[in-house]
Amino acid sequence: MEHLSEKGFSFIAEPWPMVPGRPVVVCVHGAGMSGYFWVRQVQGLSPVANMVAIDLPGHGGNRAAGADTVEAYAGHVLAFVEALGFDRPVLCGHSMGGAVTQHLLAHHPGRFTGGILANTGARLKVLPLVFETLQKGMQAFADLTLATAICPQNKTDETEQIIQNAAVTDPAVAIGDFNACNTFDLMNRIGEIAVPVLVIGAADDLSTPAKYAAFLADRIPGARLKMVESAGHMAPLEKPDEINAAVSDFLKEVLHKGGDSW
């Protein structure tokens, strides 16, 4: 799947051009990744939604300088939504992208129809091993991801190739990403999110444990919780069919023929 470029933004999308009347889902990747991380959702959910996965600055096809705060990345996503004229899309974020999604839902509630939070938390902390590994380069980081963030039974040649294709950035940019994670804390504002939210957690996630997802679902009013068994931190990649079904059900529940149902 090729990276697209519109108005200075880089992303993958399917269908493209978009189908009028369908909901728009904007996916935000995690630290050290790119929009390609979401390829299994972009392709798998394209029959029911206009799926878009943005490359944050410094990632994938976006050659701009990276950032080191969630707020900065959130500003880029908001600018992307406005520049491409998306009308109240659903935001979908993984890990650091989930932090970006939380920030936008809490600070700009009128801009979005709903949110999907996958393998993330209201506060994120990064192990020193991640920073140490990034000093060795992005291949070492990709290897660490494959070794620790994916359950052994979910590792396939295709899964490994997606990680390799998604981890397209400079190590310094990835370090900035993880610094952004370390300073992110929305614990005191998470209850202010006032749009429908689907929280996705994974039973074997070592980076953002299942209790993080349970906390989000408990504190965000009306949030739905989907817990995925036998999956790690890369659950959308590991269990795409199960997660795509949960997302599809969520979209059907909160949307009606591309319009609001609440």
C-alpha positions in Angstrom: 0.0 0.0 0.0 1.5 3.3 -1.1 1.8 6.4 1.1 -0.4 9.2 -0.3 0.3 12.9 -0.1 -2.3 15.7 0.1 -1.8 19.3 1.2 1.6 18.5 2.7 0.3 15.5 4.7 1.4 11.9 4.3 -1.0 8.9 4.9 -2.4 5.7 3.7 -6.1 5.3 2.9 -8.7 3.0 1.5 -10.9 3.6 -0.3 -9.2 6.6 -2.0 -10.9 8.8 -3.2 -13.3 8.4 -0.3 -16.8 7.1 -0.7 -19.4 9.8 0.1 -21.7 9.1 3.0 -19.4 6.7 4.8 -17.9 7.5 8.2 -14.2 8.6 8.3 -11.8 6.9 10.7 -8.5 8.6 11.2 -5.9 6.2 12.6 -2.8 7.5 14.6 0.2 5.2 15.0 2.4 4.8 18.0 6.0 5.7 18.8 8.6 4.7 16.2 6.0 3.5 13.7 4.1 5.0 10.8 0.6 4.9 9.3 1.5 1.6 7.7 1.1 0.0 11.2 -2.7 0.2 10.6 -2.6 -1.5 7.2 -4.8 -4.4 8.4 -7.4 -2.1 9.7 -7.3 0.3 6.7 -7.8 -2.7 4.3 -10.1 -4.8 6.5 -12.5 -2.0 7.5 -12.6 -0.2 4.1 -15.9 -1.8 3.1 -17.7 0.0 6.0 -15.7 3.2 6.5 -13.3 5.6 4.8 -10.1 4.5 6.5 -7.1 6.9 6.8 -3.9 6.3 8.7 -1.7 9.4 9.0 2.1 9.5 9.1 3.1 11.8 12.0 5.9 14.3 11.3 9.2 12.4 10.8 7.5 9.1 10.2 6.8 7.1 7.0 6.4 9.5 4.1 6.3 12.6 6.3 9.8 14.2 6.1 9.1 17.0 8.5 10.9 17.2 11.9 9.5 14.9 14.6 8.2 16.2 17.9 8.7 15.3 21.5 5.3 16.1 23.0 1.9 14.5 22.6 0.5 18.1 22.2 2.6 18.8 19.2 1.6 15.6 17.4 -2.1 16.3 18.3 -1.8 19.7 16.7 -0.6 18.0 13.5 -3.5 15.5 13.5 -6.0 18.3 14.0 -4.4 20.3 11.2 -4.7 17.2 9.0 -8.3 16.7 9.8 -9.1 20.4 9.0 -7.0 20.6 5.8 -8.6 17.5 4.3 -12.1 18.6 5.3 -13.0 15.6 7.4 -16.3 16.3 9.2 -16.2 15.0 12.7 -14.2 11.8 12.0 -13.7 8.9 14.5 -10.2 9.0 15.9 -8.4 5.7 16.4 -5.0 5.7 18.2 -2.5 3.0 19.2 -0.1 3.5 22.2 1.4 7.0 21.7 -1.3 7.5 19.0 -3.8 6.6 21.7 -2.4 9.4 23.9 -2.8 11.8 20.9 -6.3 10.6 20.5 -7.2 11.1 24.2 -5.7 14.6 24.1 -7.8 15.6 21.1 -11.0 14.1 22.4 -10.5 15.9 25.7 -9.5 19.3 24.3 -11.5 19.4 21.0 -14.7 17.4 21.7 -16.8 19.0 19.0 -14.4 18.0 16.3 -14.8 14.3 16.6 -17.7 11.8 16.5 -15.9 9.2 18.7 -12.7 7.6 19.6 -10.9 4.2 19.6 -8.1 3.7 22.1 -5.9 0.6 21.5 -3.1 -0.6 23.8 -2.7 2.8 25.5 -3.2 4.5 28.8 -4.1 7.8 30.5 -0.4 7.9 31.5 2.5 6.3 29.7 5.9 5.3 31.0 8.7 3.9 28.9 11.3 1.3 30.0 15.0 2.5 29.8 15.6 -0.6 27.6 13.7 1.1 24.8 15.9 4.2 24.8 19.0 2.0 25.0 17.9 -0.1 22.0 17.2 3.0 19.9 20.8 4.0 20.3 21.6 1.0 18.2 19.3 2.0 15.4 15.8 1.3 14.1 16.5 -2.3 13.1 17.4 -3.1 16.7 14.1 -1.3 17.7 12.1 -3.4 15.2 13.7 -6.5 16.6 12.9 -5.6 20.1 9.3 -4.9 19.1 9.0 -8.3 17.5 10.6 -10.0 20.5 8.5 -8.3 23.3 5.4 -6.7 21.9 3.9 -9.6 19.9 2.9 -12.9 21.4 4.9 -15.8 20.0 1.9 -17.5 18.4 1.0 -14.3 16.5 4.4 -13.9 14.8 4.3 -14.6 11.1 6.4 -13.5 8.1 3.6 -11.0 7.2 3.5 -9.6 10.7 7.3 -9.1 10.8 7.2 -7.5 7.4 4.5 -5.0 8.5 6.6 -4.0 11.5 9.7 -3.6 9.2 7.6 -1.4 6.8 6.0 0.6 9.6 9.2 1.4 11.5 10.4 4.0 9.0 11.8 6.9 10.9 15.1 8.1 12.3 16.1 6.8 15.8 16.3 10.4 17.1 12.6 10.9 16.0 11.6 7.7 17.8 13.5 8.8 20.9 11.4 12.0 20.8 8.3 9.9 20.5 9.1 8.0 23.6 10.0 11.2 25.5 6.5 12.4 24.5 5.1 9.2 26.0 7.0 9.7 29.2 5.6 13.2 29.8 2.0 12.3 28.8 -0.5 12.4 31.7 -4.2 12.8 31.2 -5.2 11.0 34.4 -7.0 14.1 35.8 -8.9 14.9 32.5 -9.8 11.5 31.1 -13.3 11.7 32.6 -13.9 14.9 30.5 -14.1 12.9 27.2 -17.7 13.2 26.2 -17.9 11.2 22.9 -18.4 7.5 22.5 -15.2 5.6 23.0 -14.1 2.0 22.4 -11.1 0.9 24.5 -9.1 -2.1 23.3 -6.8 -3.8 25.6 -4.7 -7.0 25.4 -4.3 -9.7 28.0 -0.6 -10.1 27.3 0.4 -6.5 26.7 3.6 -5.8 28.6 3.9 -2.1 27.7 0.4 -0.9 28.4 -1.0 -3.7 30.6 -4.7 -4.7 30.5 -5.3 -2.7 33.7 -4.6 0.5 31.7 -7.4 -0.3 29.4 -9.7 -1.2 32.3 -8.9 2.2 33.9 -9.7 4.1 30.7 -13.0 2.2 30.2 -13.9 2.9 33.9 -13.1 6.6 33.8 -14.4 7.6 30.4 -18.2 8.0 30.7 -20.0 5.3 28.7 -16.8 3.8 27.2 -16.9 0.2 25.8 -14.1 -2.2 26.6 -12.8 -4.9 24.3 -10.2 -7.2 25.9 -8.3 -9.3 23.4 -6.9 -12.6 24.7 -3.5 -14.0 23.5 -2.3 -10.7 22.2 0.4 -8.3 23.2 1.1 -4.6 22.7 0.6 -4.8 18.9 -2.9 -6.3 19.2 -4.3 -4.5 16.0 -1.6 -6.3 14.1 -1.8 -9.6 16.0 -5.6 -10.1 16.0 -6.9 -8.0 13.1 -10.1 -9.9 12.5 -11.2 -9.8 16.1 -10.3 -6.1 16.4 -11.8 -5.1 13.1 -15.1 -6.8 14.1 -15.1 -4.9 17.4 -14.4 -1.6 15.5 -17.1 -2.3 12.9 -19.6 -3.1 15.7 -18.6 0.2 17.4 -19.1 2.2 14.3 -22.5 0.6 13.6 -23.5 1.4 17.2 -22.6 5.0 17.2 -23.1 5.9 13.6 -26.2 5.7 11.3 -25.6 5.8 7.6 -22.6 8.2 8.0 -24.5 10.4 10.5 -24.7 10.7 14.2 -27.1 8.3 16.0 -27.0 9.9 19.4 
